[in-house]
């Protein structure tokens, strides 16, 4: 029988320690790195983007409210400041309404709503990013992206979801009081870094909101979620969103994202 | 949600329903709702009213820099829709309007906060609304109906009270028939109904004079007094007829009856009456009603049995005693 030398002992301990370190190390990427990559790919695809969006708000009884709008996005800085210009086509009685957001990570966004019937622009309070986006089950943060630095991330495991290899990451908000969820589980596709599924849990550890990516298509070489659903399990309310006429790098200039274009939105990108 | 806003007060609401989606965004419908609310708020018994009208007016006022001149309804459907859109865009909760309007904007509610849960108040409000609609026809394609617990109470009350009155009348007839069979005489049957008729009529009279409603507790009391009073009457008549059959004259029979059975009847009444008085100190009005009236029922029917009934028997003794007069 061989003697256990001190060197062998040290070697064994190191080996054991390596085996017990979190998966993140073993995978070569930390949960933070995965989340940063996901954030850039999901919310900052290309330099800018245009899409015609159909948003269906469906209540527990199955009754539907529809919103149909053109959304323009321009990234001022990759992973940082962003501008959104949203022009509503339907419902017919709100046609011409414009919603504009200037997103400033780390501080409150600027939001404006243009009311065409009285030709008036109204600034909207933006101190809470977790409130509903336009009466939907999405929050403003769900639409424009939650800063990965706001949460602590942990890679729970790597697994297969619907035939795709995914990272399962648990995110816990650093500032608990400011957020509606206690923690979130997110399944990120290893290939595209797009979210395939998200689950939101409240402080009683109960699942109350679920996001699913329902359709992924390649558009101009970029993998894009073109249909997605957010469902609130507490209220039975859900929001289905689908994207058409997507155009990346549409050449949107910074001046488009100003109040001057509220009354007459740029024809080039927005068809009335 | 509502209890948060209205502190658990008595709510009723009017529902206006249109044939098409977005019907309630129509300025004509909203201004009609506004007028009804103004009329209702003139009533003493109505506290506050609220509806989509208040939301739209509020948004108009706020977007115009809180200028009082804009605390009015907008003149176009588009303007209304855009204000509601703005309201939802800045609301915390996507269901914020659900208490006022359905998902399709086809129907809207007007909430009424009643100062009391009183059925009479609610009936008054109903009458005022009926009159209003007669004078101001509803906008075309719009229907208006009542809903809410306070209103349901009125409906329930009407059905319940109607049913109770019928049941009481039916009960009266059945008891009369039973008594006539028991005493094998319609006359004696009729006399045995005296204490309960006297008691019920008197109690209803007092209820009417006191301005109290004929409600559930009172309805139950009527049924109870029917049972309790007839008990005394049977006891009294059975004993009296026993003495008469034994050959006593009316005077002697009365003397015997008033010695012992009458005392038993009176004590019985007093014991039960006192037994119910603690209810007078109960925290809920219906309990107080039951306690107070049950005590009075016992006393009244005992008095009617021991004073009124003998008096009537004596007055009509010729025909009453024919069978015993050998």
Interface residues (C-beta under 8 A of the other chain):
Chain A: X57 X59 X61 X63 X64 X65 X91 X93 X94 X97 X99 X113 X115 X116 X117 X118 X120 X122 X124 X125 X128 X131 X132 X134 X135 X136 X137 X235 X237
Chain B: X22 X25 X63 X74 X76 X77 X78 X79 X80 X81 X82 X83 X85 X86 X88 X89 X90 X91 X92 X93 X94 X95 X102 X103 X104
